[in-house]
Amino acid sequence: MMMDRAIHIIKSPSYNSDGRLQKWVKQLNKYNISSTVFIIEDDNCEAVEENDNVTISKKSLFFRKIFKKRSGYVFKVPEYLFKSVLFIRKSNPKVIIFHDVQQYLNLLWHLLLNSNRSHKVIWDLHELPHDILLTKGIFKPFLKFLLNNVDAVVYTNIERRKYIKINVKGLNERKYFILNNFPDKKYLISSTESVIINSFGNSNPYILWLGAGIETRNFGAFLKAFRHFKDQFNLVVIGKIDPKFDSELSTLRFEKRIFNRFVDQSEIKKYIDNCFLSIVLYNTSSVNNLLCEPNRLYQLVSRNIPVVVGNNPTMANLINKLKVGVVLPDDGVSSNEIIRAIHMVIENNEKYKENSMRNDYSKIFSWENQINEIIDFIIK
């Protein structure tokens, strides 16, 4: 029987694709804390779903239908606040978890007008706050107020907290936690799954690209590098691809060398288990990308898949430590360096796999240990 309730406030592409949110919900459920999710999804449609002690309340914003993406925030943000406040007032939660960085106004309202609240307020920062709040002096006091007055702040890695602490003088959270984007134990110990991809015109192994095919992840440089291997490998892209790459993709489709789909988190593992190698890149033009915390990298490594990564410190440190792939000299902007790295993985594939299989990832990537500390804080 569920004894307590948590409310999650989030804007996300979709509930089914948000692995971090799903893991939150599942682990809270194990501690008899049921979850209600208030979510604005990309399709901006309304629906209510019930699933295993989880109520998923999908909301739409009227002003999203009027204004294009990345515009009309002066109308969208207050509407988001108004609808989330009404939703919260109808419940009696033990904790409200505000997810990611779209929550500034929601958090301000909650801290200023609910100071006598009986529930706890947690801010789970999936990403770094917007640059303007970290670099412009006029906005820093606002960010500091939010970080210092919520009951707990959750950062995705220690590097991002250090960066915030350097830029926000006087940062003194009531409580903070580090919650990396590790897979849960169920994923780590699960058996290998097979997958059949009928769209290929040959039986060659495939290189896997997890996530969006966009320029901020140097997808263009990777595609250029892949041309050198298309007679040896096929390509699987699990995510949406920017239309700017349509011409290149059309050629690969005509040659039956590519498979592209967007799949739910529950389906990703079978594509991972059967790939030869994978590439994880984040263009370092933003600090948020530089200090990335990619769940896809942990998903790959923990399934013993050799990887090529950019020299972003959070990724490079992991791969160099475990010796399970190749770290590029740059962030992945050079297709020639990607070609060189893929050749290295081809030559040393078995060695990287053997190195990986020596690791106990249930200890190295312990999502449960990290989130259980947060749940203990919630329960107390």
C-alpha positions in Angstrom: 0.0 0.0 0.0 1.4 3.5 -1.0 1.8 5.6 2.1 3.1 8.9 0.7 2.9 10.8 -2.6 5.5 12.6 -4.7 4.6 15.1 -7.3 7.0 15.5 -10.3 6.8 18.8 -12.3 8.6 18.5 -15.6 8.8 19.6 -19.2 10.2 16.8 -21.3 10.0 15.4 -24.9 7.9 12.6 -23.5 7.5 10.5 -20.4 8.3 7.3 -22.2 11.7 8.7 -23.4 12.7 10.3 -20.1 14.9 7.6 -18.5 15.9 9.7 -15.5 12.3 10.5 -14.6 11.2 6.9 -15.0 14.0 5.7 -12.7 13.0 8.3 -10.0 9.4 7.0 -10.2 10.3 3.3 -10.0 12.7 3.8 -7.0 10.2 5.9 -5.0 7.6 3.3 -5.6 9.9 0.7 -4.0 9.8 2.8 -0.8 6.0 3.1 -0.8 6.0 6.6 -2.3 3.6 6.8 -5.2 4.2 9.4 -7.9 2.0 11.8 -9.8 3.7 13.3 -12.8 2.7 16.7 -14.2 4.3 16.8 -17.6 4.3 19.1 -20.6 5.4 16.9 -23.6 6.6 18.0 -27.0 3.3 17.0 -28.7 1.5 19.4 -26.3 -1.5 17.0 -25.9 -3.6 16.3 -22.8 -4.1 12.9 -21.4 -4.1 11.0 -18.0 -2.5 7.6 -17.7 -2.3 5.3 -14.8 0.5 2.8 -14.7 1.9 0.8 -11.7 1.1 3.4 -8.9 2.0 6.2 -11.2 -0.4 8.9 -12.4 0.9 10.6 -15.5 -1.0 13.8 -16.1 -0.1 15.2 -19.5 -0.9 18.9 -19.9 -1.0 21.3 -22.9 -0.2 25.0 -23.0 -2.6 27.2 -25.0 0.2 29.6 -26.0 2.3 26.8 -27.4 -0.3 26.5 -30.1 0.1 30.2 -31.0 3.8 30.8 -30.7 6.6 28.9 -32.4 9.2 26.9 -30.5 11.6 29.2 -28.6 9.3 32.2 -28.7 6.4 33.6 -26.7 8.0 32.8 -23.3 6.4 35.8 -21.7 3.1 34.1 -22.2 4.1 30.4 -22.0 6.0 30.6 -18.7 3.2 32.2 -16.7 0.7 29.8 -18.1 3.0 26.9 -17.1 3.2 28.4 -13.6 -0.6 28.8 -13.3 -1.4 25.3 -14.4 1.2 23.7 -12.2 0.1 25.7 -9.2 -3.5 24.6 -9.6 -2.3 21.0 -10.0 -0.2 21.1 -6.8 -3.0 22.6 -4.8 -5.3 19.7 -5.5 -2.8 17.3 -3.9 -1.2 16.7 -0.5 2.3 15.5 -1.4 5.1 14.5 0.9 7.6 16.0 -1.7 7.5 18.0 -4.9 10.3 17.3 -7.3 10.9 20.1 -9.8 12.8 18.6 -12.7 15.4 20.4 -14.9 15.8 24.1 -15.6 12.4 25.2 -16.8 11.2 25.7 -13.3 12.6 29.1 -12.2 9.2 30.8 -11.8 7.5 27.7 -10.3 10.3 27.5 -7.7 10.2 31.2 -6.9 6.4 31.1 -6.4 6.7 28.1 -4.2 9.5 29.4 -2.1 8.0 32.9 -1.6 4.3 31.9 -1.1 4.6 28.5 0.6 7.3 29.1 3.3 5.1 27.2 5.8 4.7 24.2 3.6 4.7 20.7 5.2 6.2 19.0 2.2 9.7 19.1 0.9 10.8 20.8 -2.3 13.6 19.2 -4.4 15.1 20.7 -7.5 16.6 18.0 -9.8 18.9 19.9 -12.2 19.1 17.6 -15.2 21.3 20.2 -16.9 23.2 23.4 -16.0 21.0 26.5 -15.4 20.9 28.9 -18.4 24.1 30.8 -19.0 22.6 34.2 -18.3 21.9 33.1 -14.7 25.5 31.9 -14.2 27.4 34.7 -16.0 25.3 37.9 -15.6 25.7 39.6 -12.2 22.1 40.9 -12.2 20.7 37.4 -12.4 23.0 35.5 -10.1 21.3 36.6 -6.8 18.0 35.1 -8.2 19.7 31.8 -9.0 21.4 31.8 -5.6 18.1 32.4 -3.8 16.6 29.4 -5.5 19.5 27.1 -4.9 19.9 28.1 -1.3 16.3 27.9 -0.3 14.9 24.7 -1.8 15.1 21.8 0.6 17.6 20.0 -1.6 19.3 20.4 -4.9 20.2 17.4 -7.0 23.1 17.7 -9.5 23.9 15.2 -12.3 27.6 15.2 -11.6 30.1 16.8 -9.3 31.7 18.8 -12.2 28.5 20.7 -12.8 28.1 21.6 -9.2 31.7 22.8 -9.0 31.1 25.0 -12.0 28.0 26.5 -10.4 29.8 27.1 -7.1 32.6 28.9 -8.9 30.1 31.3 -10.6 27.6 31.7 -7.9 29.4 33.2 -4.9 27.7 32.5 -1.6 26.2 29.2 -2.8 25.2 27.3 0.4 22.5 24.8 -0.3 20.4 23.4 2.6 21.2 20.0 1.2 22.6 18.8 -2.1 23.1 15.4 -3.7 24.9 14.0 -6.8 22.7 11.7 -8.9 24.6 10.6 -12.0 22.7 9.3 -15.0 23.6 5.7 -14.3 21.4 2.9 -15.4 19.5 1.1 -12.7 20.5 -2.3 -11.5 17.8 -4.1 -13.4 19.3 -2.8 -16.7 22.9 -3.7 -15.6 22.2 -7.4 -14.7 19.6 -8.1 -17.5 20.3 -10.7 -20.1 21.3 -10.0 -23.6 18.5 -9.3 -26.1 18.6 -10.0 -29.8 17.3 -7.7 -32.5 16.5 -8.3 -36.2 16.9 -5.3 -38.6 15.4 -6.2 -41.9 16.1 -2.9 -43.7 19.8 -3.6 -44.3 20.9 -4.9 -47.6 23.6 -7.1 -46.1 24.6 -8.9 -43.0 27.4 -6.5 -41.9 27.6 -5.5 -38.2 26.4 -2.0 -37.3 27.7 1.1 -35.6 25.2 2.6 -33.2 24.4 6.3 -32.7 22.2 6.8 -29.7 20.2 10.0 -29.4 19.5 12.9 -31.7 21.5 13.4 -34.9 22.1 17.1 -34.5 25.1 19.5 -35.0 25.5 20.2 -31.3 26.5 16.6 -31.0 28.8 16.7 -34.1 26.6 14.4 -36.0 27.7 15.9 -39.3 31.4 15.1 -38.6 30.4 11.6 -37.7 28.4 11.1 -40.9 31.3 12.2 -43.0 33.6 9.7 -41.1 31.0 6.9 -41.6 31.3 7.2 -45.4 34.8 5.5 -45.0 33.2 2.5 -43.4 29.9 2.0 -45.1 31.1 -1.0 -47.1 32.1 -2.6 -43.8 29.4 -1.5 -41.4 25.8 -0.5 -41.4 24.5 2.4 -39.3 21.7 2.5 -36.6 20.5 5.9 -35.3 18.1 5.7 -32.4 16.7 9.2 -32.3 15.5 12.1 -34.5 17.8 13.4 -37.2 18.1 17.1 -38.2 16.5 17.5 -41.7 19.8 19.3 -42.8 21.2 15.7 -43.1 18.4 14.5 -45.4 20.6 14.3 -48.5 23.2 12.1 -46.9 20.6 9.9 -45.3 18.8 9.5 -48.6 21.9 8.0 -50.1 22.4 5.6 -47.1 18.8 4.6 -47.3 19.0 3.9 -51.0 22.1 1.8 -50.4 20.3 0.0 -47.5 23.0 1.0 -45.0 21.0 2.8 -42.3 18.2 2.1 -39.9 16.7 5.1 -38.1 13.9 5.1 -35.4 13.0 6.8 -32.2 12.3 4.2 -29.6 11.2 4.2 -25.9 13.8 3.6 -23.2 12.5 0.1 -22.7 13.6 -0.8 -26.3 17.1 0.7 -26.4 19.0 -2.2 -24.8 18.5 -4.6 -27.6 20.0 -2.2 -30.1 22.9 -1.7 -27.7 23.5 -5.4 -27.1 24.0 -6.1 -30.8 26.1 -3.3 -32.0 29.9 -3.5 -32.8 30.8 -0.1 -31.5 29.2 3.2 -30.7 30.0 6.9 -30.8 29.1 9.5 -28.2 29.9 13.2 -29.0 28.9 16.5 -27.4 30.1 19.7 -29.0 31.8 21.7 -26.3 30.6 25.1 -27.5 28.5 25.3 -24.3 29.7 24.5 -20.7 26.6 22.3 -20.3 27.8 20.1 -23.1 31.4 20.2 -22.0 30.4 18.8 -18.6 27.9 16.4 -20.1 26.4 13.6 -18.2 25.2 11.2 -20.9 23.1 8.2 -19.8 23.7 6.7 -23.2 27.5 6.3 -22.4 26.8 4.4 -19.2 24.2 2.3 -21.0 26.8 1.4 -23.6 29.8 0.8 -21.4 27.8 -1.3 -18.9 26.8 -3.7 -21.8 30.5 -4.1 -22.7 30.2 -2.0 -26.0 33.5 -0.4 -27.1 33.0 3.4 -27.6 34.5 6.4 -29.2 34.0 9.6 -27.2 35.0 13.3 -27.4 37.5 14.8 -25.0 34.8 16.2 -22.7 36.2 15.6 -19.2 33.3 13.7 -17.8 33.4 11.2 -20.7 37.2 11.1 -21.2 37.9 10.4 -17.5 35.6 7.4 -17.5 36.9 5.8 -20.8 40.5 6.4 -19.9 40.0 4.9 -16.4 38.2 1.8 -17.7 40.1 1.4 -20.9 37.0 0.5 -22.9 37.3 2.7 -26.0 39.0 5.6 -27.6 39.0 9.3 -26.5 39.3 11.8 -29.3 41.8 14.7 -29.1 38.9 17.0 -29.7 35.2 17.0 -29.0 34.4 15.2 -32.2 34.5 18.1 -34.7 37.2 16.4 -36.8 35.9 13.6 -39.1 39.5 12.5 -39.7 40.0 12.0 -36.0 36.8 10.0 -35.8 38.0 7.8 -38.7 41.3 7.2 -36.9 39.4 6.3 -33.6 37.1 3.9 -35.4 40.0 2.1 -36.9 41.5 1.8 -33.4 38.3 0.3 -32.0 38.1 -2.2 -34.9 41.7 -3.3 -34.2 41.3 -3.5 -30.5 37.6 -4.5 -30.2 38.1 -7.7 -28.3 40.6 -6.1 -25.9 38.1 -3.3 -25.0 35.4 -5.9 -24.4 37.6 -8.0 -22.2 38.6 -4.9 -20.2 34.9 -4.1 -19.8 33.9 -7.5 -18.7 36.3 -7.4 -15.8 34.3 -4.6 -14.2 31.4 -4.9 -11.8 29.1 -2.2 -13.1 26.5 -2.8 -10.4 29.1 -1.2 -8.0 30.7 1.3 -10.4 27.4 2.7 -11.7 25.2 2.6 -8.6 22.1 4.6 -9.3 20.3 2.9 -6.4 22.9 3.9 -3.8 22.8 7.5 -4.9 19.0 7.9 -5.1 18.4 6.0 -1.9 20.3 8.7 0.0 17.8 11.2 -1.5 14.8 9.0 -0.6 16.1 8.7 3.0 16.1 12.5 3.1 12.6 12.6 1.8 11.3 10.1 4.3 12.9 11.7 7.4 
